[in-house]
Amino acid sequence: MATPKFRDIDKKVTTKVMKRLGTDSADYFDGANTITISGVFDKGFLETAEVEGSSPQFSAKTDDVPNVIHGHSLTISSVVYNVVGVQADGLSITTLLLEEQ
């Protein structure tokens, strides 16, 4: 029997983790279509040199956002965010850095 590849194992684990932890949903608009995806939303409180702000991000399965680019948008709890950063881990999770529109 062939040994499973790490990438295949990682995808299976990520799918199970997202089913358990990916309790947030977002409407993802890629410029043409809107789909609902599951993931983990973090409002990302940020404090730098006594200035407070936020750095929201949404982590999802890479398979759910394979062609995401800057300028695409997500709507989470009726708030629209623009994608300003894309951080793929090279395996199966992509974190989208967001800015409220």
Rosetta silent file (secondary structure, phi, psi, omega in degrees, C-alpha in Angstrom):
SEQUENCE: MATPKFRDIDKKVTTKVMKRLGTDSADYFDGANTITISGVFDKGFLETAEVEGSSPQFSAKTDDVPNVIHGHSLTISSVVYNVVGVQADGLSITTLLLEEQ
SCORE:     score description
SCORE:     0.000 S_00000001
   1 L     0.000  135.681 -178.756    0.000    0.000    0.000 S_00000001
   2 L   -73.499  144.422  177.303    1.327    3.448   -0.936 S_00000001
   3 L   -78.576  131.177  179.308    2.080    5.915    1.841 S_00000001
   4 L   -63.720  146.065  177.897   -0.210    8.972    1.691 S_00000001
   5 L   -76.743  148.814 -178.783    1.484   12.232    0.795 S_00000001
   6 H   -55.072  -42.767 -178.455    1.750   14.904    3.487 S_00000001
   7 H   -59.341  -40.095  178.808   -0.275   17.362    1.380 S_00000001
   8 H   -66.668  -42.304  178.001   -3.169   14.866    1.155 S_00000001
   9 H   -64.058  -43.106  179.775   -3.090   14.233    4.897 S_00000001
  10 H   -60.196  -42.166  179.314   -2.967   17.991    5.573 S_00000001
  11 H   -62.557  -40.887  179.291   -6.043   18.613    3.404 S_00000001
  12 H   -65.298  -44.219  179.383   -8.010   15.945    5.287 S_00000001
  13 H   -64.140  -44.655 -179.848   -6.974   17.356    8.664 S_00000001
  14 H   -60.797  -41.439  178.155   -7.751   20.928    7.582 S_00000001
  15 H   -59.857  -44.066  179.713  -11.220   19.892    6.388 S_00000001
  16 H   -67.784  -40.950  179.635  -11.961   18.319    9.779 S_00000001
  17 H   -64.297  -44.627 -179.116  -10.547   21.286   11.715 S_00000001
  18 H   -66.388  -32.319  176.050  -12.567   23.797    9.678 S_00000001
  19 H   -64.887  -34.531 -177.701  -15.747   21.775   10.200 S_00000001
  20 H   -85.188  -44.759 -173.612  -15.142   22.006   13.956 S_00000001
  21 H  -101.893  -22.875 -177.300  -13.625   25.489   14.308 S_00000001
  22 L   -78.952   65.623 -174.036  -14.689   27.265   11.134 S_00000001
  23 L   -88.341   -7.276  178.114  -17.950   28.439   12.612 S_00000001
  24 E   -91.753  148.025  176.192  -17.914   31.878   10.975 S_00000001
  25 E  -124.535  153.503 -179.870  -19.290   32.373    7.510 S_00000001
  26 E  -141.022  144.259  170.885  -18.587   35.006    4.902 S_00000001
  27 E   -90.567  113.180 -175.837  -20.067   35.880    1.553 S_00000001
  28 E   -98.063  122.526  179.322  -17.041   35.958   -0.730 S_00000001
  29 E  -112.124  120.497 -176.307  -17.307   38.083   -3.903 S_00000001
  30 L   -99.709   14.425 -178.972  -14.610   37.515   -6.518 S_00000001
  31 L   101.676  -18.637  179.671  -15.718   40.258   -8.880 S_00000001
  32 L  -132.205  -39.925 -175.360  -18.204   38.035  -10.710 S_00000001
  33 L  -129.468  154.289  175.083  -19.760   35.555   -8.283 S_00000001
  34 E  -117.151  129.045  174.418  -20.679   35.394   -4.616 S_00000001
  35 E  -130.709  153.604  176.650  -20.309   32.196   -2.605 S_00000001
  36 E   -94.398  127.232  179.802  -20.667   31.532    1.108 S_00000001
  37 E  -121.918  156.253  176.582  -17.544   30.112    2.728 S_00000001
  38 E  -104.838  149.905  178.637  -16.776   28.912    6.250 S_00000001
  39 E  -177.907 -158.020  179.938  -13.727   29.896    8.213 S_00000001
  40 E  -122.945  120.239  179.834  -12.440   31.698   11.262 S_00000001
  41 E  -100.190  134.031  178.263  -12.911   35.474   11.556 S_00000001
  42 E  -130.613  119.557  179.919  -10.644   37.497   13.850 S_00000001
  43 L   -67.693  -21.174  170.623  -11.250   41.228   14.323 S_00000001
  44 L    61.195   65.612  175.221   -7.585   41.530   15.233 S_00000001
  45 E   -57.250  137.769 -175.825   -7.240   44.269   17.840 S_00000001
  46 E  -136.278  134.124  175.638   -4.005   46.126   17.227 S_00000001
  47 E  -133.934  121.199 -179.827   -2.105   48.636   19.366 S_00000001
  48 E  -135.187  125.050  178.054    1.048   50.289   18.099 S_00000001
  49 L    47.437   49.235  177.952    2.784   53.280   19.721 S_00000001
  50 L    65.182   17.397  174.397   -0.330   54.111   21.729 S_00000001
  51 E  -111.060  126.924 -179.304   -2.551   54.038   18.628 S_00000001
  52 E  -100.940  148.396  177.869   -5.367   51.522   18.681 S_00000001
  53 E  -166.408 -161.426  177.862   -6.961   49.969   15.646 S_00000001
  54 E  -137.670  155.798  178.089   -7.926   46.684   14.127 S_00000001
  55 L  -136.747   72.278 -174.868   -6.422   44.259   11.689 S_00000001
  56 L   -65.487  146.586  176.925   -9.305   41.947   10.741 S_00000001
  57 E  -147.684  155.659  179.839   -8.564   38.657    9.041 S_00000001
  58 E  -132.419  122.351  178.632  -10.454   35.618    7.823 S_00000001
  59 E  -103.462  131.902 -177.325   -8.848   32.175    7.560 S_00000001
  60 E  -142.096  167.915  174.299  -10.396   29.648    5.188 S_00000001
  61 E   -65.970  134.365  179.435   -9.538   26.501    3.309 S_00000001
  62 H   -56.526  -35.273  178.398   -7.389   27.399    0.311 S_00000001
  63 H   -61.619  -24.632  179.699   -9.685   25.259   -1.870 S_00000001
  64 H   -81.986  -20.475 -178.312  -12.547   27.665   -1.012 S_00000001
  65 L  -135.330   54.118 -171.734  -10.610   30.765   -2.168 S_00000001
  66 L   -67.484  -25.213 -175.566   -8.160   29.473   -4.787 S_00000001
  67 L  -117.289   23.609 -177.333   -8.105   32.629   -6.923 S_00000001
  68 L   -64.601  139.596  176.981   -8.461   35.321   -4.267 S_00000001
  69 L  -139.124  167.208  175.417   -6.674   38.595   -5.003 S_00000001
  70 L   -57.181  138.176  178.862   -6.482   42.063   -3.516 S_00000001
  71 L   101.023  -21.220  172.838   -9.726   43.916   -4.125 S_00000001
  72 L   -65.626  166.359 -176.978  -12.052   40.952   -3.736 S_00000001
  73 E  -133.381  156.793  173.647  -14.516   41.368   -0.891 S_00000001
  74 E  -129.155  141.023  173.174  -16.075   39.464    1.989 S_00000001
  75 E  -112.654  120.773 -178.501  -19.255   40.318    3.835 S_00000001
  76 E  -127.446  119.900 -179.498  -19.257   39.155    7.445 S_00000001
  77 L    51.859   45.919  177.478  -22.201   39.962    9.731 S_00000001
  78 L    69.820    7.696  177.173  -23.411   42.637    7.271 S_00000001
  79 E  -105.946  130.726 -179.614  -20.011   44.380    7.231 S_00000001
  80 E   -94.837  130.018  178.489  -18.161   44.530    3.900 S_00000001
  81 E  -120.719  142.786  172.032  -14.392   44.052    3.949 S_00000001
  82 E   -95.320  143.166  175.912  -11.901   44.403    1.094 S_00000001
  83 E   -78.788  120.348  179.565   -9.089   41.881    0.770 S_00000001
  84 E  -115.674   -4.624  177.994   -5.808   43.775    1.223 S_00000001
  85 E  -159.357  145.934  179.947   -3.529   40.808    1.824 S_00000001
  86 E  -129.363  118.428 -178.718   -3.411   37.111    1.003 S_00000001
  87 E  -121.828   91.356  176.396   -1.309   34.773    3.150 S_00000001
  88 E   -84.041  136.450 -178.851   -1.428   31.200    1.887 S_00000001
  89 L   -82.466    0.469  178.947    0.420   28.733    4.096 S_00000001
  90 L    86.012   -5.732  179.383    1.446   26.683    1.069 S_00000001
  91 L  -120.373  -84.798 -173.857   -0.671   23.750    2.149 S_00000001
  92 L  -143.523    8.038  176.804   -4.373   24.201    2.801 S_00000001
  93 E  -122.144  134.069  174.122   -5.133   27.368    4.797 S_00000001
  94 E  -122.342  128.785  175.988   -5.265   30.892    3.399 S_00000001
  95 E  -103.145  125.525 -179.585   -5.574   33.909    5.664 S_00000001
  96 E  -100.092  121.560  175.103   -7.147   36.975    4.105 S_00000001
  97 E   -84.164  131.258 -169.562   -6.096   40.309    5.567 S_00000001
  98 E  -121.142  157.912  173.935   -9.085   42.620    5.472 S_00000001
  99 E  -137.336  129.329 -179.286   -9.956   46.287    5.607 S_00000001
 100 E   -63.604  135.117 -176.558  -13.451   47.508    6.375 S_00000001
 101 L   -79.131    0.000    0.000  -14.979   49.176    3.335 S_00000001
